Amino acid sequence: MHNTETKRDRFVRLAEARTNKIIDMIQLLSNCSNTSTYEYTSKDVDKIFNAIELELKEAKKKFSKVDCRKNTKFTLED
């Protein structure tokens, strides 16, 4: 953190960078939809997007100061 950087400045800097990183990762994930390169089921797709939606809801709750669950790792395996 820079000496003159305010809490707001730090939030904006980090939030923009992290949001852009998430957007980039989602765009990379969408590349997996190419059926000439990859094979997947609708169940796989549902699991992927359910996991993403759940984490998004949990992150949004943190901004509302509501208790959230612990970190989890995603896997397509049951």
N, C-alpha and C positions, 0 to 999 in steps of 0.2 A: 504494500500500500504506500502510495506517495505521501509525504509529510503533509501536504496541503489538501489531500483528497478527503472530501467529506464522506460521511456514511452514505449519503444519497449518490454521490459520484461513484463510490465503490460499488453500490448496488447496481446502478445503471451499467457500469462497465462489465461487471460479472454476469448480470442477467442477460444482457445482449449477447455476450460471447457464448454463454451456455445455451441460450435459446437457439442461436444460429447453429450450434453444434448438434443439438437435438434435431433441428429441421434437416440438416445435412444427413444425419443418420437415418431419418425416416425416408428421405429420398433414396439413400443407398438400399434400404430395406425393400423399397418398391421395385428395385431392379430384380429382386428374387421372384417377381411375378411373371417373368419371361418363361413361358412353358416350353420353348424350344431349348432352353438351357437347364431348367429345373423342373422337378416333379413334386407336387404337393397336393394335399387334399383340402377340401373346404374346412374340415376339422382343424387342420394345421393353421389355416388362415384365421379361423375363429379364435383359436388359442393365442395366437400372436397378438391380435388386436384386443382381445379381452385383457391380456396382460398389460399392454400399453395403456389401455383405458383405465385400468385399475391403478396403475402407477401415477397416471395423470391426475386422477381424483385424489389420491393420497397426497400428492405434491400440492394440489390446490388447497386441501384441508390444512396443510401446514401454514399456509398464509393466513388462515382463519384461526390459527392457534388451537386447532382441535387435535387431540391425540391421534397418532398414526401408528401403523404397524411397523415392524422392523424391516430392514433391507432384505429383499429376496432376490434370488437369481431365477431367470426364466429358462425353461427347457421344454422342448416339444415332447419329450419322453414322459410317459405316465408314471 
